[in-house]
């Protein structure tokens, strides 16, 4: 299982900052997260960056057990 880490508005939309999802690619991990957390999470995900083990990831990137998929929404500040 991969560890899904959610930050800022992604964490708020999901109601959790961490989950475990069993899927072979980043895309399928995120598809399962959208299924679990719903449309508000899907909207946040659209503008977010996704990293795998601390490196930028594309949807087709393979995920192995124990890998960490992180969803990083844009940060606003001023």
Secondary structure, DSSP 8 states (H G I E B T S, - for coil): -EEEEE-HHHHHHHT-SEEEE--SBHHHHHHHHHHHH-HHHHHHHHT-EEEETTEE--TT-B--TT-EEEEE------
